[in-house]
Amino acid sequence: MSVATFEEGPLLGPSFFLSRTALRSLGLAHRDTYGAARPHPHAVIDGFLGERLATELAGVFPGATGAPWLRRDHPEQAARLGQLQRKAFDGVHGALRHLLAELSGMSFLDFLETLTGIKGLIADPHFRGAGLHLTLRGGHLALHADFNRDRTRALSRRLTVLYYLNPGWEPSWGGDLELWNADLSRCEARIAPVLDRLVVMAHGDTHWHGHPAALACPEGRGRATVAAYFYTAEASPDAPEAHSALWAPTRS
């Protein structure tokens, strides 16, 4: 079952939309697997948008010189490009920008709530720390646990979503997402970054993950990822009691 529907017009125009009905079915189908996954709750869903659309999106994913990337080269992460949200994804193809919008929309949020059981999820339209990522040959991302708060909105991080756009990715190139147990004694899951694969992971301060080995992909190729983070609000003891609309008295 495809989770994308299409309207008339060029495929690479903003003409595909995530189907709320199909995504609900997908969430139900993977709900038990998500909760039982080790070392922490996660789901790996192949064929998310379909090979045709995924291939088209991969074809317009910006290369190393195709966008105003910021590059990170540190012991923890090297040859990693990101931060296109600084300029509101200016210059990024409309189809990718449309995908980012769909990942923030009602249908996808309902899918995540069905899959994980977490209610009241909030997307981040600013994609702080997320958006488009490209790791080049020799690059890596050390094992880490993600930041836990959106300080601007005082929200708690709950989920990470990764969508891979890497056609023809070879196992020998590396780049598998590694999920390690809480005491960092062993890797319990490896997830290859292959085309049209969606990964949903629960957040936690001991949810160690990364791709720590240097990429061995050919020059001119990279590990392309679309990332989105999701949050929930915490109840405040000072918040006023909820009520419906307050209507002014009728004037005679």
SETIPA-873383 format. One line per 10 residues: number of its first residue (from 1); for each residue x, y, z of C-alpha. Coordinates in pm, whole numbers, m for minus. Example, Ala and Ser with C-alpha at 12.3 -4.5 7.8 and 13.67 -1.06 7.14 Angstrom:
BEGIN
1	1230,m450,780; 1367,m106,714
END
This chain:
BEGIN
1	0,0,0; 146,336,m102; 140,610,160; 165,883,m105; m112,1010,m328; m65,1231,m632; m239,1518,m803; m218,1615,m1168; 107,1780,m1267; 479,1703,m1277
11	585,1439,m1028; 856,1663,m888; 618,1948,m830; 463,1967,m481; 197,1722,m595; 233,1423,m361; 62,1402,m26; 84,1151,258; m232,945,293; m371,957,645
21	m558,627,598; m261,439,456; m28,575,724; m263,469,1001; m261,114,864; 119,128,842; 146,246,1201; m79,m31,1326; 118,m291,1130; 448,m188,1292
31	327,m89,1639; 413,m414,1818; 752,m439,1647; 834,m81,1748; 759,m140,2113; 950,m468,2132; 1260,m353,1941; 1598,m357,2110; 1803,m188,2239; 1529,77,2251
41	1197,121,2071; 1238,178,1699; 1087,79,1367; 1245,29,1024; 1000,66,736; 1111,m6,380; 939,121,68; 791,418,253; 716,642,m45; 776,392,m322
51	1085,347,m536; 973,583,m813; 913,885,m590; 1213,809,m367; 1441,789,m671; 1313,1123,m797; 1370,1283,m457; 1721,1138,m439; 1790,1286,m780; 1726,1640,m655
61	1897,1601,m316; 2171,1868,m314; 2528,1751,m354; 2830,1882,m168; 2844,2197,m381; 2474,2228,m454; 2358,2413,m143; 2490,2654,126; 2580,2371,364; 2766,2414,692
71	3036,2149,727; 3130,1984,1055; 3476,1839,1107; 3531,1742,1469; 3642,1427,1652; 3273,1344,1710; 3163,1404,1350; 3354,1465,1031; 3271,1555,669; 2908,1608,766
81	2705,1875,589; 2384,2027,725; 2210,2339,860; 2028,2436,541; 1738,2549,760; 1949,2856,850; 1837,3004,518; 1491,2843,518; 1609,2575,272; 1662,2842,8
91	1772,2677,m316; 1655,2329,m211; 1427,2168,m469; 1056,2221,m405; 985,1849,m386; 1222,1809,m90; 1079,2116,79; 734,1971,25; 845,1643,184; 969,1833,490
101	630,2003,516; 448,1670,488; 663,1527,769; 535,1811,988; 170,1762,891; m137,1601,1043; m119,1270,855; 240,1200,956; 186,1308,1316; m115,1075,1339
111	101,795,1197; 370,852,1461; 113,857,1741; m40,530,1612; 301,367,1579; 447,475,1914; 145,537,2138; 279,885,2222; m2,1140,2218; 22,1512,2157
121	333,1502,1936; 457,1839,1813; 663,1884,1498; 941,2138,1459; 883,2350,1146; 1224,2513,1201; 1400,2173,1185; 1656,2268,1449; 1937,2016,1417; 1737,1828,1155
131	1638,1883,791; 1880,1759,524; 2211,1594,610; 2486,1475,376; 2791,1282,498; 3081,1257,253; 3346,991,199; 3554,954,515; 3284,1112,730; 3138,964,1044
141	2904,1035,1336; 3022,906,1674; 2789,724,1910; 2576,973,2098; 2240,1033,2266; 2042,1321,2118; 1971,1656,2282; 1661,1630,2497; 1490,1971,2487; 1369,2233,2245
151	1469,2525,2466; 1297,2785,2250; 956,2624,2295; 1022,2444,2627; 937,2106,2474; 1068,1757,2548; 1225,1552,2268; 1041,1223,2212; 1115,1089,1863; 1370,1100,1585
161	1267,1023,1227; 1524,949,954; 1445,893,586; 1722,774,356; 1768,874,m8; 2066,665,m121; 2001,468,m441; 2240,181,m510; 2402,203,m166; 2661,m76,m128
171	2715,m258,203; 3092,m219,163; 3053,159,182; 2947,139,548; 2722,405,696; 2493,167,885; 2306,335,1170; 2421,149,1481; 2201,122,1790; 2392,32,2107
181	2269,m83,2446; 2256,144,2749; 2598,48,2892; 2768,69,2551; 2881,m294,2571; 2741,m404,2235; 2569,m296,1916; 2225,m455,1904; 2096,m328,1568; 2247,m212,1238
191	2032,m28,984; 2169,33,635; 2086,378,487; 1922,238,174; 1682,420,m55; 1325,476,69; 1388,342,421; 1218,521,711; 1348,486,1067; 1153,601,1374
201	1341,596,1706; 1240,680,2060; 1449,944,2236; 1638,864,2556; 1954,971,2735; 2096,618,2702; 1971,558,2347; 2318,548,2194; 2337,558,1815; 2551,681,1527
211	2755,561,1230; 3101,576,1385; 3310,411,1110; 3439,631,828; 3232,610,512; 3397,428,222; 3158,544,m50; 3311,666,m377; 3407,1029,m423; 3104,1218,m541
221	2863,1006,m340; 2735,1077,8; 2502,945,276; 2184,1150,224; 1931,1174,505; 1613,1367,572; 1569,1409,949; 1282,1535,1161; 1246,1555,1541; 925,1545,1742
231	837,1671,2088; 567,1685,2354; 469,1962,2592; 476,1916,2968; 185,2024,3180; 255,2332,3388; 110,2357,3740; 59,2729,3675; m142,2679,3356; m506,2795,3372
241	m774,2529,3363; m880,2443,3008; m1214,2572,2885; m1402,2604,2558; m1483,2934,2390; m1609,3212,2617; m1908,3388,2463; m1994,3747,2544; m2344,3799,2690; m2607,3879,2427
251	m2682,4250,2415; m3045,4354,2386
END
